[in-house]
Amino acid sequence: MIYEICTETDPGLTRDNNEDAVAVDALTGLCILADGMGGYNAGEIASGMATAFIKSEMGRWLSQAGRHANAKEIRRAMEICVENANHSIFNAANSNPQYTGMGTTLVVGVFQPARLMLGHIGDSRCYRLRGSELQQITKDHSLLQEQMDAGLITPEQAQTSLNKNLVTRALGVEDTVLLEVNEHRVEDGDIYLMCSDGLSDMLNDQGIAGILRGSGSLDQKARQLVVAANDNGGRDNISVLLVRAKEASTKRGLLSRILGK
């Protein structure tokens, strides 16, 4: 499987700075997106620390482990890297008064030949377009999601809730954090979208699916998503990371063709 990857990030229309961060290591299939939170520029510090640390540590491990590392090994490596990143952010927040309470959401994926190992914390999301069907393959760690799971509110009511951005997990806020990790089978033609809530709050699933199904390059789709979020208000920073899977073409060698294999 060959992966095409592109990213796009924008401060939106109401924020002066961008507290989102995106990082990619194409050689190892590592993709990371974070949405920071905190006063001053603390959110920007937290998301930047998370993406830089995980790209460095997880990227190094993947380079050494090779593409043949199994799912259990990748899961454990991902958990250790995220735990170390959490400690780094938490310690920085507690040693600098300006950074008190800072944290970040996180989506981290390792794309291998036939699978995606996907971890997340908070309400930044990953979607998958397979054929014409868009599916959200992460589940928000948020008060709103807990209320929907408990049947207290409907998805329609959730769209206008005042509790929309209250996350129940974040990287760097406490001395420990639980990373949710799931394994997904990858198929030829799949498009994966990682995004901050600056996109998902401004653009519903139908709007996202329409852009991903449309014509144009992957870069153009990424830009169209950001433009659409801004057109709908752009009330937050907007970041998208798109990955398209394409089956590698295999050419038979001369000897194979002679032997009819």
N, C-alpha and C positions, 0 to 999 in steps of 0.2 A: 504494500500500500504506500502510495506517495501522498504527502500532505502539503497543501498550499496554505500558507498562513499570512494573514494581514491584520493590522491593528489600526485603530483610529480613536483619538481621545480629544475632547473639547471641553472648555470650562462651562459651556452653557451660556444662558443669557442673563443670569442674575448673580453669578459668583465671580469674584475678582481673581481668585486663584483656583487651581485644579488639584483637588485632594485625591484624585484617582491615580493609579499607577499600573502600567502594563509592562510585562517582560516576556521575551520569547528566546528560547535556545533551540533553533530549528534543527541543529545536528542531533539533538537527543529527543526531539519531539516534546519539549517541555514548554508549557504555556501557563502564564500566571497573570491574574488580574486582581487588584485590590482597590477598595474604596475606603479612604481614611475618614476618621472622625476625631473631633477635639477642638479646643479653642485655639486662637492665634493661627499659626500654621502647623499645629501639632498633627492634624489629620494627614497632611501632606508628608510629614516626617514619618509617620507610622506606615503608610502605604508604601512609601519609597523604601523604607527599611525592609519591609516584608518581601517585596518583589526582588530587591537586590540580594538579600540573604538567601532566599530559597532558590533563586536562579544560580547563584554561585555554588551553594552546597549540594542541591539536588542535581544540578547540571554536572558537577564533578563526579558525583556518585554514579549517575547514569553513564557517563563517559567511560568510567572504569568497569562498571558491571556489564556493559555491552547491551545490545538489543535483545539478548536472550534471558534477561532477568525475568523471573516468574512474577505472577501477580502478588503473591504473598510478600516477596522481597521488596517489590516496588511500594506496596502499601506501607510496610514497616519503615522504609527509608523516608517516605513522604511524611509519615507521622513524626519521625525523629527530627527532620528538617523543620517542620512547622512548630514543633515543641521548642526547638532552639531559637527560632525566630520570635516566638511568643516571649520567651525569657528575655531576649535582647530588647524588645520593645517595652516590655513591662519594667525592666530595670532602668531604661532611659527615662520612662515616664516618672519613675519614683526618685530619680536623681536630679531632675530638672523641673522646677516649679512651673515653667511655661508649658511643659508637656504633660502635666498631671491629667490623668483620665483619657489620654489618647489611645486610640485603637484603630483597627481596620477590619473590614470584611475580607474574604479571600476566596478565590476559585483557582485551583491548580490542577492541571491535567497533564498526563504523560501519554502521548499518542504513540502506540506501537503498531506493528504491521497489521494486526487484526483486532486490536482492542484499545480502549481508552480507560486508563485508571484516573478517576476523577475525585478530587477532594474539595470540600468547601466548608466555610464558616460564615454565618451571617446571611444576608439577603442579596448578595451579588449572585447571579444565576448562570446556568448553562442550559441552552436549548439545543435540540437536534432537529434538523429538517431531513426527513427520510422520505424520498418521493415527494409527495405534496403535503405530507403530514408534519406539522410542527409539534414537538413535545418538550415541555420543560423537564429536564432530567435531574435537576437539583430541587430540593425542597427547602424553602426559606426557613432559617432559624430566626423567627420573629414572633412577636406577640400576636400579630394579625394571623399568622399561620396557625398558631396554637388555638386561637379563637375559632377559626374555621374548622380545624380538626375536631374541636369539642362541639361543633354544631351551634355555636353561639351567634355566629353571623354567616351570611351567605357570601360567595365570591363577589356578587354584585355590590353588596354592602361594603365589602372590603375595599372596593375601588375608591370610595369617598370617605373612608375612615380617617380619623385624626391620628390614629396610632400606626400609620403606614410605615414609618421609618424606625420603629422601636425594635432593635434586634435583641435576641436572647443569647447570642454568642458573638464574640468578637475577639480577634487576635490582639494580645497585648494588654487587655483590660484587667485580667487576673493572672495569677502566677501559673495557672494551668488552663488549657483549653482543649476541647474535644473536636478533632477533625473528623468529619463524616466522609468516608471513602467508599466509592462504589465502582464496580467494573462494568463496562459496557462493550458489547460487540460492535465493531465498526464495519460498515458495508460500503461498497463502491458507490460514490455519489453523495454520501452523507455530507451535510454542512452543519458544523457545530458553531454556536454563538455563545461566547462568554460575555457578560455585560454587567455594568454597575446599575444600580436602581435609577440612575438618571435617565437610562433608556427605558427600562421596564415600567417606570412610573408615568412616563410621558407617552408611551406607545404600547397599545394592547397587543395580544398575541396575533390577532388577525392582521394588524398593521405590520408587525414584524415578519409574519409568514409571507405576506404579499411582496415585501421587498426581497426576501431571500429566494422566493420562487421566480422573481422577475429576471429579465435579461441583464446583461452587463457583467463585468469582471467582478472578482471577489472584492477588490479595492473599491470599486464603484458601489457595491452593495453596502460596504462598511460606511462609506461617506453618506449614502442615502439614508441609512439608519440614524446617523447623527443629525443630519439636516431635518429629518422628520421629527425627531425628539425636540429640536429647537423650534420647529414650526408649531409644535403643540404646547409650547411654553418655555422649554429649556430651563426648568427651575433648579436644576442641579447639574453637577459635572456629568458628562456623558462619555463612557468608554465602551468600546466594543473590540472583541478579538474574534476573528472568523477563521475557521479551519475547514478546508474542503478535502475530502478523501477521494483519491482516485487510484484504482487498481493499476499496479505497474504492468506494462506490457512486457511479456516474456517472449523472446525470440529464440526459436530452436536453433541449435548449432548445426553446422554442415554435416557432421557425422550422424546426428540424430535424424536429419532429413534423409540422408542416404539409407539409413537403416529403417526408415519409416516409423520412427518413434515420435 
